[in-house]
Amino acid sequence: MSKRRLALVVPNQRWHKFDLITTWNIPPRTLCQLGACVEDIVDVKVIDAQNYQMSIETFCKEISDYNPDFVGISLLSTEYADTLDQAARAVREMVPDAVVIAGGVHVTTKFYDVIKNPDIDYACRGEGDNVLRELLLHLIDGDPLPSEGLVYRDGDRVVSQEKATVPDLSELPPPNYKLVNVDDYTHTLPRYGPGRYPETPGICLTVSRGCPYECSFCQVPMISGRKIRMHAPTQIVDELELLKTQYGIKSFVLYDDNLFAMRKQAKELLREMVDRKLNLKWHVSSFAIFVIDDEMLDLMKAAGCIGVNVAIESGSPRVLKEIIKKPIKDLEAVPSLIKKIKARGMYVLANFIIGSPGETWEEIRETVSFAENCGADYCKFFIAVPLEGTEMYEMARELNAFELDHRANTPKLDWRFSQLKSDEWTSKDVSILRVYEWDRINFAPERIEKTAEIWGVSIDELNKIRQQTRLALQNEAMTA
Protein backbone atom coordinates (compact mmCIF):
# COMPACT_ATOMS: atom_id res chain seq x y z
CA MET A 1 0.00 0.00 0.00
CA SER A 2 1.39 3.43 -0.95
CA LYS A 3 2.10 5.90 1.78
CA ARG A 4 -0.24 8.78 2.40
CA ARG A 5 0.81 12.23 1.25
CA LEU A 6 1.79 15.29 3.30
CA ALA A 7 2.20 18.76 1.79
CA LEU A 8 4.33 21.20 3.79
CA VAL A 9 3.10 24.64 2.78
CA VAL A 10 4.35 28.22 3.13
CA PRO A 11 1.76 30.83 2.07
CA ASN A 12 2.78 33.81 -0.06
CA GLN A 13 2.82 37.01 2.00
CA ARG A 14 1.96 38.99 -1.15
CA TRP A 15 -1.54 37.55 -0.91
CA HIS A 16 -1.97 40.02 1.98
CA LYS A 17 0.37 42.86 0.99
CA PHE A 18 3.81 43.56 -0.39
CA ASP A 19 6.41 45.22 1.83
CA LEU A 20 10.03 44.69 0.90
CA ILE A 21 11.22 45.32 4.45
CA THR A 22 8.82 43.08 6.40
CA THR A 23 8.63 40.12 4.03
CA TRP A 24 10.44 36.96 5.14
CA ASN A 25 11.12 33.79 3.21
CA ILE A 26 11.49 30.67 5.32
CA PRO A 27 14.98 29.15 4.93
CA PRO A 28 14.79 25.63 3.47
CA ARG A 29 16.35 23.99 6.53
CA THR A 30 13.13 24.47 8.53
CA LEU A 31 11.01 22.59 6.00
CA CYS A 32 13.66 19.96 5.33
CA GLN A 33 14.05 19.25 9.05
CA LEU A 34 10.30 18.85 9.52
CA GLY A 35 10.03 16.63 6.46
CA ALA A 36 12.88 14.43 7.64
CA CYS A 37 11.01 13.76 10.89
CA VAL A 38 8.04 12.16 9.11
CA GLU A 39 9.21 10.95 5.68
CA ASP A 40 9.33 7.34 6.82
CA ILE A 41 5.56 7.35 7.42
CA VAL A 42 4.29 9.71 4.67
CA ASP A 43 5.41 10.99 1.29
CA VAL A 44 6.40 14.64 1.65
CA LYS A 45 6.12 17.51 -0.83
CA VAL A 46 7.16 21.10 -0.06
CA ILE A 47 4.96 23.81 -1.62
CA ASP A 48 6.69 27.11 -0.88
CA ALA A 49 4.36 29.73 -2.32
CA GLN A 50 6.39 32.51 -0.69
CA ASN A 51 9.78 31.65 -2.18
CA TYR A 52 8.32 31.06 -5.64
CA GLN A 53 5.86 34.00 -5.44
CA MET A 54 2.90 31.82 -6.40
CA SER A 55 -0.47 33.37 -7.07
CA ILE A 56 -3.35 31.87 -5.12
CA GLU A 57 -4.46 30.21 -8.37
CA THR A 58 -1.05 28.57 -8.89
CA PHE A 59 -1.03 27.45 -5.27
CA CYS A 60 -4.48 25.88 -5.67
CA LYS A 61 -3.28 23.95 -8.73
CA GLU A 62 -0.21 22.68 -6.83
CA ILE A 63 -2.44 21.44 -4.03
CA SER A 64 -4.97 19.90 -6.40
CA ASP A 65 -2.30 18.12 -8.46
CA TYR A 66 -0.63 16.62 -5.39
CA ASN A 67 -3.95 15.74 -3.71
CA PRO A 68 -2.49 15.44 -0.19
CA ASP A 69 -4.05 13.61 2.72
CA PHE A 70 -2.45 16.04 5.18
CA VAL A 71 -1.39 19.67 4.78
CA GLY A 72 0.93 21.44 7.22
CA ILE A 73 0.84 25.23 6.82
CA SER A 74 3.60 27.28 8.45
CA LEU A 75 3.41 31.03 9.08
CA LEU A 76 6.10 33.19 10.61
CA SER A 77 4.58 36.61 11.29
CA THR A 78 1.21 37.65 12.73
CA GLU A 79 1.38 40.69 10.45
CA TYR A 80 0.57 38.26 7.62
CA ALA A 81 -1.99 36.16 9.50
CA ASP A 82 -4.55 36.55 6.71
CA THR A 83 -2.40 34.42 4.39
CA LEU A 84 -2.76 31.42 6.71
CA ASP A 85 -6.53 31.65 6.40
CA GLN A 86 -6.29 32.07 2.63
CA ALA A 87 -4.09 28.98 2.31
CA ALA A 88 -6.36 26.91 4.58
CA ARG A 89 -9.43 27.98 2.62
CA ALA A 90 -7.76 27.10 -0.68
CA VAL A 91 -6.77 23.65 0.62
CA ARG A 92 -10.30 23.00 1.86
CA GLU A 93 -11.72 23.91 -1.55
CA MET A 94 -9.20 21.80 -3.51
CA VAL A 95 -9.02 18.73 -1.24
CA PRO A 96 -12.01 18.86 1.15
CA ASP A 97 -11.04 15.72 3.05
CA ALA A 98 -7.42 16.73 3.77
CA VAL A 99 -6.44 17.25 7.41
CA VAL A 100 -5.10 20.80 7.81
CA ILE A 101 -2.43 21.41 10.46
CA ALA A 102 -1.15 24.94 11.18
CA GLY A 103 2.21 25.73 12.76
CA GLY A 104 4.91 28.36 13.01
CA VAL A 105 5.59 31.42 15.14
CA HIS A 106 2.23 33.08 14.48
CA VAL A 107 0.35 29.91 15.36
CA THR A 108 2.34 29.36 18.57
CA THR A 109 1.64 32.88 19.80
CA LYS A 110 -1.98 33.18 18.59
CA PHE A 111 -3.20 29.57 18.70
CA TYR A 112 -6.64 30.41 20.14
CA ASP A 113 -7.35 32.73 17.23
CA VAL A 114 -5.98 30.25 14.69
CA ILE A 115 -8.08 27.30 15.83
CA LYS A 116 -11.27 29.37 15.45
CA ASN A 117 -10.89 28.92 11.69
CA PRO A 118 -13.05 25.89 10.72
CA ASP A 119 -10.72 25.20 7.78
CA ILE A 120 -7.92 24.36 10.24
CA ASP A 121 -8.18 21.04 12.07
CA TYR A 122 -5.14 21.21 14.35
CA ALA A 123 -2.67 23.88 15.48
CA CYS A 124 0.83 23.23 16.76
CA ARG A 125 1.91 25.22 19.78
CA GLY A 126 5.70 25.30 20.00
CA GLU A 127 8.21 23.12 18.17
CA GLY A 128 6.47 20.81 15.76
CA ASP A 129 9.09 18.16 14.95
CA ASN A 130 7.72 15.50 17.30
CA VAL A 131 4.17 16.86 17.41
CA LEU A 132 3.69 16.41 13.67
CA ARG A 133 5.05 12.89 13.72
CA GLU A 134 2.88 11.79 16.65
CA LEU A 135 -0.21 13.42 15.17
CA LEU A 136 0.27 11.70 11.81
CA LEU A 137 0.73 8.34 13.53
CA HIS A 138 -2.50 9.00 15.43
CA LEU A 139 -4.38 9.86 12.24
CA ILE A 140 -2.96 6.96 10.21
CA ASP A 141 -2.58 4.13 12.73
CA GLY A 142 -4.71 5.20 15.67
CA ASP A 143 -1.74 5.83 17.97
CA PRO A 144 -2.35 8.16 20.96
CA LEU A 145 -2.56 11.88 20.35
CA PRO A 146 0.55 13.91 21.15
CA SER A 147 0.78 14.75 24.84
CA GLU A 148 2.02 18.30 24.27
CA GLY A 149 2.00 20.97 21.61
CA LEU A 150 -1.43 20.28 20.10
CA VAL A 151 -4.42 22.62 19.94
CA TYR A 152 -7.72 21.31 18.57
CA ARG A 153 -11.49 21.49 18.89
CA ASP A 154 -13.44 18.93 20.88
CA GLY A 155 -17.01 19.83 20.06
CA ASP A 156 -17.48 23.41 21.23
CA ARG A 157 -14.44 23.19 23.49
CA VAL A 158 -10.87 24.16 22.51
CA VAL A 159 -8.23 21.83 23.89
CA SER A 160 -4.84 23.50 24.28
CA GLN A 161 -1.93 21.36 25.39
CA GLU A 162 1.25 22.80 26.88
CA LYS A 163 3.82 24.20 24.45
CA ALA A 164 6.06 21.55 22.89
CA THR A 165 9.83 21.69 22.87
CA VAL A 166 12.46 19.23 21.69
CA PRO A 167 14.76 18.72 24.71
CA ASP A 168 17.69 17.32 22.73
CA LEU A 169 18.05 18.61 19.16
CA SER A 170 20.79 16.09 18.47
CA GLU A 171 18.13 13.36 18.49
CA LEU A 172 16.40 14.83 15.43
CA PRO A 173 17.25 13.39 12.02
CA PRO A 174 19.37 15.59 9.74
CA PRO A 175 17.39 17.83 7.37
CA ASN A 176 16.57 16.18 4.04
CA TYR A 177 17.59 18.84 1.52
CA LYS A 178 16.35 16.62 -1.32
CA LEU A 179 12.83 17.83 -0.46
CA VAL A 180 13.60 21.21 -2.04
CA ASN A 181 15.62 22.62 -4.91
CA VAL A 182 18.40 24.08 -2.77
CA ASP A 183 19.70 26.27 -5.61
CA ASP A 184 16.46 28.27 -5.51
CA TYR A 185 17.24 29.44 -1.96
CA THR A 186 20.96 30.17 -2.12
CA HIS A 187 21.32 33.50 -3.93
CA THR A 188 19.17 35.84 -1.84
CA LEU A 189 18.72 36.08 1.91
CA PRO A 190 15.37 35.13 3.46
CA ARG A 191 15.00 38.75 4.54
CA TYR A 192 15.81 41.89 2.62
CA GLY A 193 18.64 44.00 4.03
CA PRO A 194 22.28 43.92 5.15
CA GLY A 195 24.08 40.89 6.53
CA ARG A 196 24.21 39.30 3.07
CA TYR A 197 25.69 35.96 2.15
CA PRO A 198 29.46 36.54 2.21
CA GLU A 199 29.60 34.61 -1.07
CA THR A 200 26.98 32.97 -3.21
CA PRO A 201 25.69 30.36 -3.24
CA GLY A 202 25.00 30.68 0.46
CA ILE A 203 22.45 29.33 2.90
CA CYS A 204 20.81 30.27 6.20
CA LEU A 205 20.92 27.91 9.15
CA THR A 206 19.29 27.83 12.57
CA VAL A 207 21.11 25.23 14.65
CA SER A 208 19.87 26.15 18.13
CA ARG A 209 16.61 27.13 19.80
CA GLY A 210 15.72 29.24 22.81
CA CYS A 211 17.18 32.25 24.63
CA PRO A 212 17.83 32.66 28.37
CA TYR A 213 17.40 36.44 28.53
CA GLU A 214 14.29 38.44 29.40
CA CYS A 215 14.13 41.26 26.86
CA SER A 216 10.67 42.78 27.20
CA PHE A 217 9.91 42.93 23.46
CA CYS A 218 10.86 39.35 22.60
CA GLN A 219 8.53 36.41 21.93
CA VAL A 220 11.29 33.79 21.82
CA PRO A 221 10.64 32.54 25.40
CA MET A 222 6.98 31.83 24.56
CA ILE A 223 7.98 30.24 21.24
CA SER A 224 10.96 28.04 22.12
CA GLY A 225 11.69 28.67 25.79
CA ARG A 226 14.48 30.19 27.85
CA LYS A 227 16.78 27.18 27.71
CA ILE A 228 19.14 27.20 24.73
CA ARG A 229 19.46 23.86 23.00
CA MET A 230 21.67 23.20 20.00
CA HIS A 231 22.48 20.38 17.63
CA ALA A 232 25.74 18.58 18.39
CA PRO A 233 28.75 20.41 16.88
CA THR A 234 29.69 17.34 14.84
CA GLN A 235 26.16 17.19 13.38
CA ILE A 236 26.27 20.86 12.41
CA VAL A 237 29.61 20.54 10.67
CA ASP A 238 28.48 17.31 8.96
CA GLU A 239 25.55 19.29 7.55
CA LEU A 240 27.82 22.11 6.39
CA GLU A 241 30.13 19.65 4.69
CA LEU A 242 27.15 18.08 2.89
CA LEU A 243 25.91 21.49 1.76
CA LYS A 244 29.39 22.35 0.51
CA THR A 245 30.07 19.12 -1.35
CA GLN A 246 26.58 18.38 -2.74
CA TYR A 247 25.21 21.88 -3.31
CA GLY A 248 28.33 24.00 -3.76
CA ILE A 249 27.67 26.26 -0.77
CA LYS A 250 30.42 28.86 -0.29
CA SER A 251 29.04 30.68 2.74
CA PHE A 252 26.29 30.67 5.33
CA VAL A 253 24.44 32.92 7.78
CA LEU A 254 23.55 31.78 11.30
CA TYR A 255 20.00 32.93 12.11
CA ASP A 256 19.92 31.62 15.69
CA ASP A 257 18.36 33.70 18.45
CA ASN A 258 21.36 33.47 20.76
CA LEU A 259 23.66 30.59 19.89
CA PHE A 260 26.82 32.24 21.24
CA ALA A 261 25.32 32.68 24.68
CA MET A 262 26.14 28.94 25.02
CA ARG A 263 29.82 29.81 25.26
CA LYS A 264 31.21 26.32 25.84
CA GLN A 265 29.16 24.63 23.12
CA ALA A 266 29.67 27.52 20.69
CA LYS A 267 33.43 27.26 21.13
CA GLU A 268 33.24 23.50 20.54
CA LEU A 269 31.40 24.20 17.29
CA LEU A 270 34.00 26.76 16.22
CA ARG A 271 36.87 24.35 16.97
CA GLU A 272 35.12 21.62 14.97
CA MET A 273 34.81 24.00 12.02
CA VAL A 274 38.49 24.91 12.25
CA ASP A 275 39.66 21.30 12.65
CA ARG A 276 37.67 20.14 9.61
CA LYS A 277 39.01 23.01 7.47
CA LEU A 278 35.59 23.95 6.11
CA ASN A 279 36.87 27.16 4.48
CA LEU A 280 33.38 28.67 4.40
CA LYS A 281 32.72 32.33 5.09
CA TRP A 282 29.87 33.17 7.41
CA HIS A 283 27.95 35.91 9.20
CA VAL A 284 26.07 35.88 12.54
CA SER A 285 22.67 37.59 12.44
CA SER A 286 22.25 37.75 16.24
CA PHE A 287 25.30 38.05 18.48
CA ALA A 288 25.16 38.91 22.19
CA ILE A 289 27.99 41.40 22.59
CA PHE A 290 28.02 40.97 26.37
CA VAL A 291 29.12 37.28 26.17
CA ILE A 292 32.22 37.68 24.01
CA ASP A 293 35.77 37.06 25.08
CA ASP A 294 39.08 37.08 23.21
CA GLU A 295 39.14 33.29 22.78
CA MET A 296 35.70 33.27 21.17
CA LEU A 297 36.57 36.10 18.81
CA ASP A 298 39.84 34.41 17.78
CA LEU A 299 38.01 31.13 17.12
CA MET A 300 35.31 32.91 15.11
CA LYS A 301 37.92 34.56 12.93
CA ALA A 302 39.78 31.27 12.45
CA ALA A 303 36.52 29.50 11.55
CA GLY A 304 35.72 31.98 8.75
CA CYS A 305 33.41 34.57 10.35
CA ILE A 306 33.46 37.86 8.48
CA GLY A 307 30.74 39.83 10.31
CA VAL A 308 28.35 39.93 13.24
CA ASN A 309 25.06 41.63 14.06
CA VAL A 310 24.99 42.79 17.68
CA ALA A 311 21.79 43.77 19.50
CA ILE A 312 22.47 46.81 21.67
CA GLU A 313 18.87 48.12 21.53
CA SER A 314 19.28 51.45 23.35
CA GLY A 315 21.81 54.14 24.18
CA SER A 316 19.96 55.00 27.38
CA PRO A 317 20.93 53.06 30.53
CA ARG A 318 17.45 53.65 31.99
CA VAL A 319 15.65 52.36 28.91
CA LEU A 320 17.89 49.29 28.76
CA LYS A 321 17.31 48.46 32.42
CA GLU A 322 13.70 49.46 33.01
CA ILE A 323 11.96 49.11 29.63
CA ILE A 324 13.87 46.82 27.28
CA LYS A 325 15.56 44.82 30.07
CA LYS A 326 18.59 43.90 27.97
CA PRO A 327 21.41 42.50 30.16
CA ILE A 328 24.01 45.06 29.04
CA LYS A 329 25.26 46.40 32.33
CA ASP A 330 27.94 48.76 31.00
CA LEU A 331 27.04 50.72 27.87
CA GLU A 332 30.33 52.56 28.01
CA ALA A 333 32.16 49.27 27.36
CA VAL A 334 30.26 48.61 24.10
CA PRO A 335 32.47 50.73 21.78
CA SER A 336 35.61 48.95 23.01
CA LEU A 337 33.95 45.54 22.46
CA ILE A 338 32.97 46.57 18.92
CA LYS A 339 36.56 47.67 18.38
CA LYS A 340 37.76 44.20 19.45
CA ILE A 341 35.48 42.53 16.91
CA LYS A 342 36.60 44.84 14.11
CA ALA A 343 40.26 44.28 15.05
CA ARG A 344 39.78 40.65 13.90
CA GLY A 345 38.68 41.88 10.46
CA MET A 346 34.96 41.30 11.11
CA TYR A 347 32.42 44.02 10.34
CA VAL A 348 29.78 44.95 12.92
CA LEU A 349 26.09 45.67 12.39
CA ALA A 350 24.23 47.06 15.40
CA ASN A 351 20.50 46.94 16.25
CA PHE A 352 18.67 49.71 18.07
CA ILE A 353 15.01 50.08 19.06
CA ILE A 354 13.29 53.44 19.36
CA GLY A 355 9.81 54.48 20.43
CA SER A 356 9.31 52.07 23.32
CA PRO A 357 6.40 52.63 25.73
CA GLY A 358 7.55 54.98 28.48
CA GLU A 359 10.61 56.17 26.57
CA THR A 360 11.17 59.94 26.49
CA TRP A 361 12.02 61.93 23.37
CA GLU A 362 15.43 62.76 24.82
CA GLU A 363 16.11 59.06 25.44
CA ILE A 364 15.24 58.31 21.82
CA ARG A 365 17.72 61.01 20.75
CA GLU A 366 20.27 59.57 23.18
CA THR A 367 19.99 56.20 21.42
CA VAL A 368 20.49 57.79 18.00
CA SER A 369 23.60 59.61 19.26
CA PHE A 370 25.00 56.43 20.81
CA ALA A 371 24.40 54.48 17.61
CA GLU A 372 26.23 57.08 15.56
CA ASN A 373 29.28 57.02 17.81
CA CYS A 374 29.54 53.38 18.98
CA GLY A 375 31.88 52.32 16.17
CA ALA A 376 29.52 49.94 14.33
CA ASP A 377 29.93 49.79 10.57
CA TYR A 378 26.16 49.93 10.05
CA CYS A 379 23.28 50.80 12.38
CA LYS A 380 19.76 49.40 12.10
CA PHE A 381 16.92 51.27 13.77
CA PHE A 382 13.82 49.26 14.59
CA ILE A 383 10.48 50.59 15.70
CA ALA A 384 9.31 49.20 19.04
CA VAL A 385 6.60 46.62 18.28
CA PRO A 386 4.90 45.36 21.45
CA LEU A 387 3.82 41.85 20.50
CA GLU A 388 1.01 40.12 22.33
CA GLY A 389 2.26 37.94 25.16
CA THR A 390 5.38 40.03 25.81
CA GLU A 391 6.15 42.25 28.78
CA MET A 392 6.41 45.26 26.45
CA TYR A 393 2.84 44.64 25.30
CA GLU A 394 1.65 44.90 28.90
CA MET A 395 3.72 48.08 29.39
CA ALA A 396 2.08 49.66 26.33
CA ARG A 397 -1.38 48.60 27.46
CA GLU A 398 -0.91 50.00 30.96
CA LEU A 399 0.35 53.32 29.55
CA ASN A 400 -2.49 53.46 27.00
CA ALA A 401 0.25 53.86 24.38
CA PHE A 402 -1.29 51.93 21.49
CA GLU A 403 -2.57 53.54 18.32
CA LEU A 404 -5.73 51.50 17.70
CA ASP A 405 -6.95 50.02 14.44
CA HIS A 406 -10.37 51.64 14.60
CA ARG A 407 -11.91 49.03 12.31
CA ALA A 408 -11.19 46.28 14.82
CA ASN A 409 -10.55 48.40 17.94
CA THR A 410 -7.34 46.45 18.51
CA PRO A 411 -3.68 47.54 18.63
CA LYS A 412 -2.13 47.92 15.20
CA LEU A 413 0.75 45.65 14.18
CA ASP A 414 3.30 46.97 11.71
CA TRP A 415 7.01 46.20 11.73
CA ARG A 416 8.01 49.21 9.64
CA PHE A 417 6.18 52.14 11.24
CA SER A 418 5.49 53.09 14.85
CA GLN A 419 2.08 52.25 16.26
CA LEU A 420 2.67 53.79 19.70
CA LYS A 421 2.25 57.26 21.16
CA SER A 422 3.22 59.14 24.30
CA ASP A 423 2.76 62.55 25.89
CA GLU A 424 6.07 63.63 24.31
CA TRP A 425 5.93 62.13 20.82
CA THR A 426 3.58 60.68 18.26
CA SER A 427 3.89 57.53 16.20
CA LYS A 428 4.58 59.75 13.18
CA ASP A 429 7.46 61.50 15.01
CA VAL A 430 9.19 58.17 15.64
CA SER A 431 8.60 56.80 12.13
CA ILE A 432 10.04 59.93 10.52
CA LEU A 433 13.01 60.09 12.88
CA ARG A 434 13.85 56.45 12.25
CA VAL A 435 14.01 56.81 8.47
CA TYR A 436 15.98 60.04 8.33
CA GLU A 437 18.49 59.22 11.07
CA TRP A 438 19.07 55.79 9.52
CA ASP A 439 19.79 57.57 6.27
CA ARG A 440 21.99 60.28 7.79
CA ILE A 441 24.17 57.95 9.84
CA ASN A 442 24.70 55.05 7.43
CA PHE A 443 25.03 56.93 4.16
CA ALA A 444 27.34 59.77 5.07
CA PRO A 445 30.01 60.28 2.35
CA GLU A 446 32.72 58.65 4.45
CA ARG A 447 30.55 55.57 5.19
CA ILE A 448 28.54 54.89 2.07
CA GLU A 449 31.12 52.64 0.38
CA LYS A 450 31.31 50.39 3.47
CA THR A 451 27.52 50.33 3.68
CA ALA A 452 27.27 49.27 0.03
CA GLU A 453 29.82 46.51 0.70
CA ILE A 454 27.81 45.23 3.67
CA TRP A 455 24.60 45.22 1.63
CA GLY A 456 26.36 43.62 -1.34
CA VAL A 457 25.02 46.20 -3.82
CA SER A 458 26.37 49.14 -5.81
CA ILE A 459 26.13 52.69 -4.51
CA ASP A 460 23.55 53.43 -7.23
CA GLU A 461 21.41 50.52 -6.04
CA LEU A 462 21.85 51.66 -2.45
CA ASN A 463 20.63 55.14 -3.33
CA LYS A 464 17.50 53.59 -4.87
CA ILE A 465 16.88 51.70 -1.62
CA ARG A 466 17.20 54.98 0.32
CA GLN A 467 14.72 56.65 -2.01
CA GLN A 468 12.26 53.76 -1.74
CA THR A 469 12.47 53.92 2.07
CA ARG A 470 11.62 57.63 2.08
CA LEU A 471 8.81 57.02 -0.40
CA ALA A 472 7.33 54.27 1.80
CA LEU A 473 7.32 56.73 4.71
CA GLN A 474 5.48 59.33 2.61
CA ASN A 475 2.91 56.74 1.49
CA GLU A 476 2.31 55.69 5.09
CA ALA A 477 1.75 59.31 6.08
CA MET A 478 -0.79 59.74 3.27
CA THR A 479 -2.79 56.62 4.27
CA ALA A 480 -2.55 56.99 8.08
C-alpha positions, 0 to 999 in steps of 0.5 A: 500500500502506498504511503499517504501524502503530506504537503508542507506549505508556506503561504505567499505574503503577497496575498496580503500585501507587499512590503520589501522590508517586512517580508520573510522567506522561510529558509529551506532547513526548517522545511527539510528538518520537519520533512525528515522527521516524518518521511518514513511514514508519509510521502512529503512535498514542499509547496513554498508559495512565498519563495516562488511568489505563487499566485493563489491560483497557482497554489491551488493547482499545486495542491490539487495536483498533489492531492495530499491527505495532510497539509501542514501550513507554516506562518512566521509573522502575525502581520501576515496572519490573513495568508494562513486563512487564505491557504487553509481555505484554498486547501479546503476547496481543492481537497475537502477531506485533507487534514489541515495542520497549522504551525509556526511562530504566528500559530504558537503565539496566537493559537486560540485565534488560529483554531477558530478557523473551521478550515484548520483542524489542528494547530501546533503550539511550540516546536512541531518536529515531534508533534507532527510525527505523533499526530500523523501516527495518530491519524494513520494508525490510531496511535495516541494523540501527542501529549504536548503541543497540540491545539484542537477542537473537541465539540465546542471546546478548545483543547490546548496542550502545553507548548512543545519543545524538543529537549535534545536537538541532536536526536532529530534526524538531519534535514533532508535537503532533497525535499527542495531545490536548494539552488532556488534558496541560495542566492538571496537572503530570506530577509531583505537587508544587510548581513548578506551571504558573504559569497553565493551560493550561500544558505541560512541555518538555525542550529539552536533554539531558545534564549535565556534572557528576558528582553521585554519585546521578545517572543522567543521565550513563549515560542521556544523557551528560555533554555538554549538547545543546539544540535551537536557540533559534529552534526552541524559541521556534517551538515555544512560539509554536505551542503558544501560538497553536494550543493556547492555552498560557499558561505552561510548565515547563522540565524539563531536567536542566541547561539553564542550565549552557550559559550562552551558549546559555541566554542566547541562548534568553532573548533570543529569548524576549524579542525575540519578546514571547512573554508566557508565564510559566514555571518552571525545575524544575532550576536550577544555582545556581552558574552564575548571574550578574546578566545571566542573572537579568535576562534570565530575569525579562524573559523571563517566569520566575516561579520556579526550583528549585535543587538544593543537596543538602546543608548539610554541606561534607563531604557535598557534596564527598566523598559527593554531589560537587555542585560548590558550592564555597561554601555560605556564598554560597548564601543571597546567591544565593537573595536575588538570585533573589528580588530579581527577583520569582522564588520559589525552591524548594530541593532537599536530600538526606538519608540518604546512605551515609556521612553522619552524623546530625549532618550530616543535622541540619546539612542540615535547619538549612541548608535552614531558614535559606537563604532559599528559599521552599520546601524539598524533602527527598529520601531518598538513593536509590542507583540502580544504575550510580551512584557512590552505589550503589557507596558504599552497597554498600561500606559495606553500607548497603542494607536488603535486600528479603529476598524477592529478596535485592537492595537495595530501591528506593523514592523516598519512604522510606529504604532505607539504614542506618548505625551512627548511624541507621536507615532509619526514623530518616531517613524520619521526620525527612524528613516531620516536618522538611519539615512543620515548615519549610514550613508554619510560620504565617508561611510557609504562605500562600506555600507554598500559593501555590507549590503552587497550592492552598488552605490547606485542601487543603495541610493534607490533603496534609500529613495524607496524607504523615504517614499514608503514613509510618505505613502504611510503618512498619506494613508494613516 
